[in-house]
Amino acid sequence: MADRIRSGRPTATPDAPDRIATLLLQARDSGMPVIHVLHDDLHPESPFRKGLPGAAPMPCAVPLTGETVLWKHGSSAFHGTGLDAHLKARGITELVVAGAVAAFCVTSTTRQASDLGYRVLLPQDALLGFDIPAHDGGRIDAATVQRVTLSLLGADFATLTTVGELADQTA
């Protein structure tokens, strides 16, 4: 994702990396558990394979020693990672989901978390979103993709919020 941003690819939330860093700092300062879920695509040609630069966390989200790091092979953070068992063992029922990419992994994770009974808080300013190819040709711009994604998730699966609103709740 950092490569996409550096290449100038339009994003719906150019300040999302800064917001993610702020969100992590807030969580760490308040003693909340931080769990990182990184992508390890099993396809040999994928740039998102463990050990390759594309699978490394962005600088704004590098795990600290002692923080849980899970590796996923699919879209949802729950798929094959043990995340659900990890959360249940700790009595965690509410999640703040942030990161990349809003219309893909964030959507899959949020929907599955909701289906599993977790309350999901989604800081919309801490989600990376990009344009996508349209199914009937052309491209759908990043802002439209983000707007539709957040509208769908906010309708049934998550409470939409911001990093600032979350800070106010923990202060």
DOROGU-420579 format. One record per residue: residue number from 0; residue in one letter; x negated, y, z negated of N, C-alpha, C, O in turn. Coordinates in Angstrom, 2 decimals, decimal comma. Layout:
REM DOROGU-420579
REC   resi   resn       n.X       n.Y       n.Z      ca.X      ca.Y      ca.Z       c.X       c.Y       c.Z       o.X       o.Y       o.Z
REC    NUM      a         X         Y         Z         X         Y         Z         X         Y         Z         X         Y         Z
...
//
This chain:
REM DOROGU-420579
REC   resi   resn       n.X       n.Y       n.Z      ca.X      ca.Y      ca.Z       c.X       c.Y       c.Z       o.X       o.Y       o.Z
REC      0      m     -0,82     -1,18      0,00      0,00      0,00      0,00     -0,87      1,25      0,00     -0,54      2,25      0,65
REC      1      a     -1,97      1,19     -0,73     -2,89      2,33     -0,73     -3,41      2,61      0,68     -3,58      3,76      1,07
REC      2      d     -3,66      1,55      1,44     -4,12      1,72      2,82     -3,06      2,40      3,67     -3,37      3,25      4,50
REC      3      r     -1,80      2,01      3,47     -0,71      2,65      4,22     -0,65      4,14      3,92     -0,48      4,96      4,82
REC      4      i     -0,78      4,48      2,66     -0,72      5,88      2,25     -1,92      6,64      2,83     -1,76      7,73      3,39
REC      5      r     -3,12      6,06      2,70     -4,33      6,71      3,23     -4,27      6,91      4,74     -4,81      7,87      5,27
REC      6      s     -3,60      5,98      5,43     -3,50      6,09      6,89     -2,51      7,15      7,33     -2,40      7,45      8,52
REC      7      g     -1,78      7,72      6,37     -0,82      8,76      6,70      0,57      8,25      7,00      1,42      9,01      7,46
REC      8      r      0,82      6,98      6,75      2,16      6,45      6,99      3,15      7,17      6,08      2,91      7,29      4,88
REC      9      p      4,25      7,64      6,64      5,22      8,38      5,83      5,78      7,52      4,69      6,09      6,34      4,88
REC     10      t      5,90      8,13      3,54      6,49      7,47      2,39      7,59      8,35      1,83      7,52      9,58      1,90
REC     11      a      8,59      7,73      1,28      9,71      8,48      0,71      9,30      9,17     -0,59      9,93     10,15     -1,00
REC     12      t      8,27      8,67     -1,22      7,87      9,17     -2,53      6,36      9,36     -2,59      5,65      8,52     -3,17
REC     13      p      5,85     10,43     -1,99      4,40     10,61     -1,93      3,73     10,69     -3,31      2,55     10,36     -3,44
REC     14      d      4,47     11,11     -4,33      3,87     11,21     -5,66      4,11      9,96     -6,52      3,82      9,97     -7,72
REC     15      a      4,62      8,88     -5,91      4,88      7,65     -6,67      3,63      7,11     -7,37      3,74      6,70     -8,53
REC     16      p      2,46      7,09     -6,73      1,29      6,59     -7,46      1,02      7,38     -8,75      0,68      6,78     -9,77
REC     17      d      1,15      8,70     -8,70      0,96      9,50     -9,92      2,02      9,17    -10,96      1,73      9,10    -12,15
REC     18      r      3,25      8,98    -10,52      4,35      8,64    -11,44      4,15      7,26    -12,05      4,45      7,05    -13,22
REC     19      i      3,64      6,32    -11,25      3,37      4,97    -11,77      2,29      5,05    -12,86      2,42      4,43    -13,91
REC     20      a      1,25      5,82    -12,61      0,19      5,99    -13,61      0,75      6,61    -14,89      0,40      6,19    -15,99
REC     21      t      1,61      7,60    -14,74      2,23      8,24    -15,91      3,11      7,25    -16,67      3,08      7,20    -17,90
REC     22      l      3,89      6,47    -15,94      4,75      5,47    -16,55      3,94      4,44    -17,34      4,30      4,08    -18,46
REC     23      l      2,85      3,97    -16,76      1,99      3,02    -17,46      1,40      3,64    -18,73      1,36      2,99    -19,77
REC     24      l      0,95      4,87    -18,63      0,41      5,56    -19,80      1,46      5,68    -20,90      1,16      5,44    -22,07
REC     25      q      2,68      6,03    -20,52      3,78      6,14    -21,50      4,04      4,80    -22,17      4,21      4,74    -23,39
REC     26      a      4,08      3,74    -21,39      4,35      2,41    -21,94      3,23      2,00    -22,89      3,49      1,51    -23,99
REC     27      r      2,00      2,20    -22,45      0,86      1,83    -23,30      0,83      2,65    -24,58      0,58      2,10    -25,65
REC     28      d      1,08      3,95    -24,49      1,07      4,82    -25,66      2,16      4,46    -26,66      1,99      4,62    -27,87
REC     29      s      3,29      3,96    -26,15      4,40      3,62    -27,04      4,34      2,17    -27,53      5,19      1,73    -28,31
REC     30      g      3,33      1,42    -27,06      3,18      0,03    -27,50      4,08     -0,96    -26,79      4,19     -2,11    -27,23
REC     31      m      4,71     -0,54    -25,72      5,55     -1,47    -24,95      4,68     -2,44    -24,18      3,60     -2,07    -23,71
REC     32      p      5,13     -3,68    -24,05      4,33     -4,62    -23,24      4,33     -4,22    -21,77      5,35     -3,78    -21,23
REC     33      v      3,20     -4,38    -21,13      3,05     -4,08    -19,71      2,71     -5,39    -19,01      1,78     -6,10    -19,39
REC     34      i      3,49     -5,70    -17,98      3,27     -6,91    -17,20      3,05     -6,50    -15,75      3,87     -5,78    -15,17
REC     35      h      1,96     -6,95    -15,18      1,64     -6,67    -13,79      1,94     -7,92    -12,97      1,54     -9,02    -13,33
REC     36      v      2,64     -7,74    -11,87      2,89     -8,85    -10,96      2,28     -8,48     -9,61      2,71     -7,52     -8,97
REC     37      l      1,29     -9,24     -9,22      0,57     -8,96     -7,99      0,94    -10,00     -6,93      1,38    -11,11     -7,25
REC     38      h      0,75     -9,63     -5,68      1,19    -10,49     -4,57      0,03    -11,29     -4,02     -1,02    -10,74     -3,69
REC     39      d      0,23    -12,60     -3,91     -0,73    -13,50     -3,29     -0,01    -14,27     -2,20      0,57    -15,33     -2,44
REC     40      d     -0,04    -13,71     -1,00      0,63    -14,34      0,15     -0,19    -15,56      0,57     -1,40    -15,46      0,77
REC     41      l      0,47    -16,68      0,71     -0,23    -17,92      1,04     -0,58    -18,05      2,52     -1,33    -18,96      2,89
REC     42      h     -0,06    -17,16      3,37     -0,38    -17,22      4,80     -1,83    -16,77      5,00     -2,20    -15,69      4,55
REC     43      p     -2,64    -17,59      5,67     -4,07    -17,28      5,81     -4,37    -15,94      6,46     -5,39    -15,33      6,15
REC     44      e     -3,49    -15,46      7,35     -3,77    -14,19      8,04     -3,28    -12,96      7,28     -3,50    -11,83      7,71
REC     45      s     -2,62    -13,16      6,15     -2,07    -12,04      5,40     -3,15    -11,23      4,69     -4,09    -11,81      4,14
REC     46      p     -3,03     -9,91      4,69     -3,97     -9,08      3,92     -3,63     -9,06      2,42     -4,40     -8,53      1,62
REC     47      f     -2,48     -9,65      2,05     -2,03     -9,64      0,66     -2,36    -10,96     -0,04     -1,51    -11,52     -0,74
REC     48      r     -3,57    -11,45      0,15     -4,01    -12,69     -0,48     -4,94    -12,38     -1,63     -5,80    -11,50     -1,54
REC     49      k     -4,76    -13,12     -2,71     -5,60    -12,95     -3,90     -7,07    -12,98     -3,48     -7,50    -13,87     -2,74
REC     50      g     -7,82    -12,01     -3,97     -9,23    -11,91     -3,63     -9,53    -10,96     -2,49    -10,68    -10,57     -2,29
REC     51      l     -8,50    -10,58     -1,72     -8,69     -9,62     -0,64     -8,30     -8,23     -1,12     -7,48     -8,11     -2,03
REC     52      p     -8,87     -7,19     -0,53     -8,55     -5,82     -0,97     -7,06     -5,49     -0,93     -6,57     -4,73     -1,76
REC     53      g     -6,32     -6,06      0,04     -4,89     -5,77      0,15     -4,06     -6,29     -1,01     -2,94     -5,83     -1,23
REC     54      a     -4,59     -7,26     -1,74     -3,86     -7,82     -2,89     -4,25     -7,16     -4,20     -3,62     -7,39     -5,23
REC     55      a     -5,28     -6,34     -4,17     -5,72     -5,67     -5,40     -4,69     -4,61     -5,80     -4,03     -4,02     -4,95
REC     56      p     -4,55     -4,39     -7,10     -3,63     -3,33     -7,52     -4,12     -1,96     -7,06     -5,32     -1,73     -6,93
REC     57      m     -3,18     -1,07     -6,83     -3,55      0,30     -6,50     -4,26      0,92     -7,70     -4,04      0,48     -8,83
REC     58      p     -5,10      1,92     -7,49     -5,82      2,53     -8,61     -4,90      3,03     -9,73     -5,30      3,08    -10,89
REC     59      c     -3,69      3,40     -9,39     -2,75      3,91    -10,39     -2,18      2,82    -11,29     -1,53      3,11    -12,29
REC     60      a     -2,43      1,55    -10,95     -1,78      0,45    -11,67     -2,73     -0,68    -12,03     -2,32     -1,84    -12,10
REC     61      v     -3,98     -0,36    -12,26     -4,95     -1,40    -12,61     -4,66     -1,90    -14,03     -4,54     -1,10    -14,95
REC     62      p     -4,55     -3,21    -14,19     -4,29     -3,77    -15,52     -5,44     -3,50    -16,49     -6,61     -3,49    -16,11
REC     63      l     -5,08     -3,28    -17,74     -6,08     -3,16    -18,80     -6,30     -4,54    -19,42     -5,43     -5,41    -19,33
REC     64      t     -7,43     -4,73    -20,03     -7,71     -5,98    -20,72     -6,59     -6,27    -21,72     -6,19     -5,40    -22,50
REC     65      g     -6,10     -7,49    -21,68     -5,04     -7,90    -22,59     -3,64     -7,79    -22,01     -2,70     -8,37    -22,56
REC     66      e     -3,48     -7,06    -20,90     -2,17     -6,98    -20,27     -1,93     -8,22    -19,41     -2,84     -8,75    -18,78
REC     67      t     -0,71     -8,67    -19,40     -0,34     -9,87    -18,65     -0,40     -9,57    -17,15      0,12     -8,56    -16,68
REC     68      v     -1,04    -10,47    -16,41     -1,10    -10,38    -14,95     -0,58    -11,70    -14,39     -1,11    -12,77    -14,71
REC     69      l      0,44    -11,62    -13,57      1,02    -12,78    -12,91      0,85    -12,61    -11,41      0,84    -11,49    -10,90
REC     70      w      0,72    -13,73    -10,71      0,58    -13,70     -9,25      1,79    -14,37     -8,63      2,14    -15,49     -8,99
REC     71      k      2,43    -13,68     -7,70      3,61    -14,22     -7,03      3,28    -14,55     -5,58      2,40    -13,94     -4,97
REC     72      h      4,00    -15,54     -5,05      3,80    -15,94     -3,67      5,00    -15,58     -2,80      4,98    -15,83     -1,60
REC     73      g      6,01    -15,00     -3,38      7,20    -14,59     -2,66      7,53    -13,15     -3,00      6,71    -12,43     -3,57
REC     74      s      8,73    -12,74     -2,66      9,13    -11,36     -2,83      9,43    -10,99     -4,29      9,02     -9,93     -4,76
REC     75      s     10,15    -11,84     -4,99     10,54    -11,53     -6,36      9,43    -11,83     -7,37      8,72    -12,82     -7,24
REC     76      a      9,29    -10,96     -8,36      8,32    -11,18     -9,43      8,66    -12,40    -10,27      7,82    -12,90    -11,01
REC     77      f      9,89    -12,89    -10,15     10,30    -14,06    -10,93     10,01    -15,38    -10,22      9,93    -16,42    -10,87
REC     78      h      9,84    -15,34     -8,92      9,71    -16,57     -8,15      8,37    -17,26     -8,39      7,33    -16,79     -7,93
REC     79      g      8,40    -18,36     -9,12      7,21    -19,17     -9,33      6,15    -18,59    -10,22      5,02    -19,10    -10,24
REC     80      t      6,46    -17,53    -10,97      5,43    -16,87    -11,80      5,53    -17,20    -13,28      4,58    -16,98    -14,02
REC     81      g      6,67    -17,73    -13,71      6,88    -17,94    -15,14      7,30    -16,68    -15,86      7,34    -16,65    -17,09
REC     82      l      7,61    -15,63    -15,11      7,98    -14,35    -15,73      9,20    -14,47    -16,62      9,21    -13,92    -17,72
REC     83      d     10,22    -15,17    -16,17     11,44    -15,30    -16,98     11,12    -15,95    -18,33     11,55    -15,44    -19,37
REC     84      a     10,38    -17,04    -18,33     10,02    -17,72    -19,58      9,15    -16,81    -20,46      9,32    -16,78    -21,67
REC     85      h      8,23    -16,08    -19,84      7,35    -15,16    -20,56      8,19    -14,10    -21,30      7,95    -13,81    -22,47
REC     86      l      9,16    -13,53    -20,59     10,00    -12,49    -21,19     10,89    -13,06    -22,29     11,00    -12,49    -23,38
REC     87      k     11,51    -14,19    -22,02     12,40    -14,81    -23,01     11,65    -15,21    -24,27     12,18    -15,06    -25,37
REC     88      a     10,44    -15,70    -24,13      9,64    -16,09    -25,29      9,33    -14,90    -26,19      9,06    -15,06    -27,38
REC     89      r      9,36    -13,72    -25,62      9,06    -12,50    -26,39     10,32    -11,71    -26,75     10,24    -10,64    -27,34
REC     90      g     11,48    -12,25    -26,40     12,74    -11,59    -26,73     12,99    -10,33    -25,93     13,76     -9,47    -26,37
REC     91      i     12,38    -10,20    -24,78     12,54     -9,00    -23,94     13,80     -9,15    -23,09     13,97    -10,14    -22,38
REC     92      t     14,69     -8,17    -23,18     15,95     -8,20    -22,44     16,13     -7,01    -21,51     17,06     -6,97    -20,71
REC     93      e     15,23     -6,04    -21,62     15,31     -4,83    -20,80     13,99     -4,63    -20,08     12,92     -4,73    -20,68
REC     94      l     14,07     -4,35    -18,79     12,88     -4,19    -17,97     12,87     -2,84    -17,28     13,91     -2,33    -16,87
REC     95      v     11,69     -2,27    -17,16     11,47     -1,12    -16,30     10,67     -1,67    -15,12      9,57     -2,18    -15,29
REC     96      v     11,23     -1,56    -13,93     10,59     -2,09    -12,73     10,10     -0,91    -11,89     10,86     -0,01    -11,55
REC     97      a      8,81     -0,93    -11,57      8,22      0,13    -10,77      7,22     -0,49     -9,81      6,80     -1,63    -10,00
REC     98      g      6,83      0,26     -8,78      5,80     -0,21     -7,88      6,22     -0,23     -6,43      6,90      0,68     -5,94
REC     99      a      5,78     -1,28     -5,74      5,96     -1,34     -4,29      6,52     -2,70     -3,88      6,34     -3,70     -4,57
REC    100      v      7,15     -2,70     -2,85      7,80     -1,67     -2,07      9,29     -1,72     -2,41      9,86     -2,80     -2,55
REC    101      a      9,92     -0,56     -2,54     11,29     -0,48     -3,03     12,27     -1,37     -2,27     13,07     -2,07     -2,89
REC    102      a     12,21     -1,35     -0,96     13,19     -2,11     -0,16     12,88     -3,60     -0,08     13,68     -4,37      0,45
REC    103      f     11,74     -4,01     -0,60     11,33     -5,41     -0,49     11,16     -6,04     -1,87     12,14     -6,50     -2,45
REC    104      c      9,96     -6,06     -2,40      9,69     -6,75     -3,66     10,44     -6,15     -4,84     10,93     -6,89     -5,70
REC    105      v     10,55     -4,84     -4,89     11,30     -4,21     -5,98     12,76     -4,63     -5,92     13,37     -4,93     -6,95
REC    106      t     13,33     -4,64     -4,72     14,73     -5,07     -4,56     14,91     -6,51     -5,00     15,82     -6,82     -5,77
REC    107      s     14,05     -7,41     -4,53     14,16     -8,82     -4,89     14,03     -9,02     -6,40     14,80     -9,76     -7,00
REC    108      t     13,06     -8,36     -6,99     12,83     -8,48     -8,43     14,01     -7,92     -9,22     14,47     -8,55    -10,17
REC    109      t     14,50     -6,77     -8,84     15,61     -6,13     -9,55     16,86     -6,99     -9,48     17,53     -7,19    -10,50
REC    110      r     17,19     -7,48     -8,32     18,39     -8,31     -8,18     18,26     -9,60     -8,97     19,22    -10,01     -9,64
REC    111      q     17,11    -10,24     -8,92     16,95    -11,49     -9,67     16,96    -11,22    -11,16     17,53    -12,00    -11,92
REC    112      a     16,33    -10,14    -11,61     16,36     -9,79    -13,03     17,79     -9,59    -13,49     18,18    -10,09    -14,55
REC    113      s     18,57     -8,87    -12,72     19,97     -8,65    -13,06     20,73     -9,97    -13,11     21,51    -10,21    -14,03
REC    114      d     20,51    -10,83    -12,12     21,18    -12,13    -12,10     20,81    -12,98    -13,30     21,61    -13,78    -13,77
REC    115      l     19,59    -12,81    -13,81     19,14    -13,56    -14,99     19,59    -12,94    -16,30     19,32    -13,47    -17,37
REC    116      g     20,29    -11,79    -16,22     20,85    -11,17    -17,42     20,02    -10,06    -18,03     20,35     -9,59    -19,12
REC    117      y     18,97     -9,63    -17,37     18,16     -8,52    -17,89     18,81     -7,19    -17,52     19,44     -7,06    -16,47
REC    118      r     18,65     -6,22    -18,40     19,04     -4,84    -18,07     17,83     -4,23    -17,38     16,72     -4,25    -17,92
REC    119      v     18,03     -3,70    -16,19     16,92     -3,16    -15,40     17,04     -1,64    -15,32     18,08     -1,10    -14,94
REC    120      l     15,97     -0,98    -15,69     15,84      0,47    -15,52     14,89      0,68    -14,35     13,79      0,13    -14,31
REC    121      l     15,33      1,48    -13,41     14,58      1,67    -12,16     14,21      3,14    -12,00     15,04      3,94    -11,56
REC    122      p     12,97      3,50    -12,36     12,54      4,90    -12,18     12,28      5,18    -10,70     11,25      4,80    -10,15
REC    123      q     13,24      5,84    -10,08     13,21      6,02     -8,64     12,01      6,81     -8,14     11,64      6,70     -6,97
REC    124      d     11,39      7,61     -9,00     10,22      8,37     -8,58      8,92      7,57     -8,74      7,84      8,07     -8,41
REC    125      a      9,01      6,33     -9,23      7,84      5,47     -9,40      7,96      4,23     -8,50      7,46      3,15     -8,83
REC    126      l      8,62      4,42     -7,36      8,79      3,34     -6,39      8,27      3,80     -5,04      8,66      4,85     -4,53
REC    127      l      7,39      3,02     -4,47      6,89      3,32     -3,13      7,90      2,86     -2,10      8,47      1,78     -2,22
REC    128      g      8,13      3,68     -1,10      9,05      3,33     -0,03      8,53      3,82      1,31      8,05      4,95      1,43
REC    129      f      8,63      2,97      2,30      8,13      3,28      3,63      9,24      3,13      4,67     10,30      2,58      4,39
REC    130      d      8,96      3,62      5,87      9,88      3,41      6,99      9,84      1,94      7,39      8,92      1,21      7,04
REC    131      i     10,86      1,51      8,13     10,90      0,12      8,61     11,41      0,09     10,05     12,09      1,02     10,49
REC    132      p     11,07     -0,98     10,78     11,65     -1,11     12,12     13,14     -1,41     12,00     13,55     -2,18     11,13
REC    133      a     13,94     -0,79     12,84     15,38     -1,05     12,86     15,65     -2,34     13,62     14,93     -2,68     14,56
REC    134      h     16,67     -3,05     13,20     16,99     -4,33     13,84     17,39     -4,16     15,30     17,28     -5,10     16,09
REC    135      d     17,86     -2,98     15,67     18,32     -2,74     17,04     17,40     -1,80     17,82     17,80     -1,21     18,82
REC    136      g     16,18     -1,67     17,33     15,19     -0,84     18,00     14,92      0,45     17,25     15,75      0,91     16,47
REC    137      g     13,78      1,01     17,48     13,40      2,25     16,81     12,95      1,99     15,38     12,60      0,86     15,02
REC    138      r     12,95      3,04     14,58     12,53      2,95     13,18     13,54      3,66     12,31     14,21      4,60     12,74
REC    139      i     13,65      3,20     11,08     14,46      3,88     10,07     13,48      4,61      9,17     12,57      3,99      8,61
REC    140      d     13,65      5,91      9,03     12,69      6,72      8,27     12,68      6,32      6,79     13,65      5,78      6,27
REC    141      a     11,55      6,61      6,14     11,32      6,21      4,76     12,38      6,76      3,80     12,84      6,05      2,90
REC    142      a     12,77      8,01      3,98     13,76      8,61      3,07     15,11      7,89      3,16     15,77      7,68      2,15
REC    143      t     15,51      7,52      4,37     16,79      6,82      4,55     16,72      5,42      3,94     17,65      4,98      3,27
REC    144      v     15,62      4,73      4,19     15,45      3,38      3,60     15,52      3,48      2,08     16,20      2,67      1,44
REC    145      q     14,83      4,44      1,51     14,81      4,60      0,04     16,20      4,95     -0,49     16,63      4,42     -1,51
REC    146      r     16,90      5,83      0,20     18,23      6,24     -0,23     19,20      5,06     -0,23     19,94      4,86     -1,20
REC    147      v     19,19      4,28      0,82     20,07      3,12      0,91     19,67      2,07     -0,14     20,53      1,51     -0,81
REC    148      t     18,38      1,82     -0,28     17,89      0,83     -1,25     18,33      1,21     -2,66     18,88      0,38     -3,39
REC    149      l     18,09      2,46     -3,05     18,46      2,90     -4,39     19,97      2,90     -4,59     20,46      2,60     -5,68
REC    150      s     20,71      3,25     -3,56     22,17      3,23     -3,65     22,67      1,82     -3,91     23,55      1,61     -4,75
REC    151      l     22,13      0,86     -3,19     22,54     -0,54     -3,39     22,15     -1,05     -4,77     22,97     -1,65     -5,47
REC    152      l     20,92     -0,81     -5,17     20,47     -1,29     -6,47     21,20     -0,60     -7,62     21,55     -1,24     -8,61
REC    153      g     21,43      0,69     -7,48     22,12      1,44     -8,53     23,60      1,10     -8,64     24,21      1,32     -9,68
REC    154      a     24,17      0,56     -7,58     25,60      0,22     -7,59     25,90     -0,96     -8,49     26,95     -0,99     -9,13
REC    155      d     25,01     -1,93     -8,56     25,33     -3,17     -9,28     24,20     -3,80    -10,07     24,47     -4,65    -10,92
REC    156      f     22,96     -3,44     -9,82     21,86     -4,23    -10,35     20,95     -3,50    -11,33     20,22     -4,15    -12,08
REC    157      a     20,97     -2,18    -11,34     20,02     -1,43    -12,16     20,59     -0,07    -12,54     21,52      0,43    -11,92
REC    158      t     20,01      0,49    -13,57     20,29      1,87    -13,95     19,18      2,72    -13,36     18,01      2,55    -13,69
REC    159      l     19,56      3,64    -12,47     18,57      4,52    -11,85     18,17      5,60    -12,84     19,02      6,17    -13,53
REC    160      t     16,89      5,88    -12,92     16,36      6,85    -13,84     15,13      7,48    -13,22     14,86      7,29    -12,03
REC    161      t     14,37      8,22    -14,00     13,10      8,81    -13,55     12,06      8,58    -14,65     12,40      8,22    -15,78
REC    162      v     10,82      8,78    -14,30      9,75      8,64    -15,28      9,95      9,64    -16,43      9,75      9,30    -17,60
REC    163      g     10,35     10,86    -16,09     10,60     11,87    -17,12     11,73     11,48    -18,06     11,63     11,66    -19,27
REC    164      e     12,81     10,95    -17,50     13,94     10,52    -18,35     13,53      9,36    -19,26     13,96      9,30    -20,41
REC    165      l     12,71      8,46    -18,76     12,24      7,36    -19,60     11,35      7,89    -20,73     11,41      7,40    -21,86
REC    166      a     10,52      8,89    -20,42      9,67      9,48    -21,46     10,52     10,12    -22,55     10,20     10,01    -23,73
REC    167      d     11,60     10,78    -22,16     12,50     11,40    -23,13     13,14     10,36    -24,03     13,37     10,63    -25,21
REC    168      q     13,43      9,16    -23,49     14,08      8,10    -24,27     13,11      7,48    -25,28     13,54      7,01    -26,33
REC    169      t     11,81      7,47    -24,98     10,85      6,84    -25,89     10,20      7,85    -26,83      9,47      7,48    -27,75
REC    170      a     10,47      9,13    -26,60      9,85     10,18    -27,44     10,49     10,26    -28,80     10,08     11,08    -29,62
//
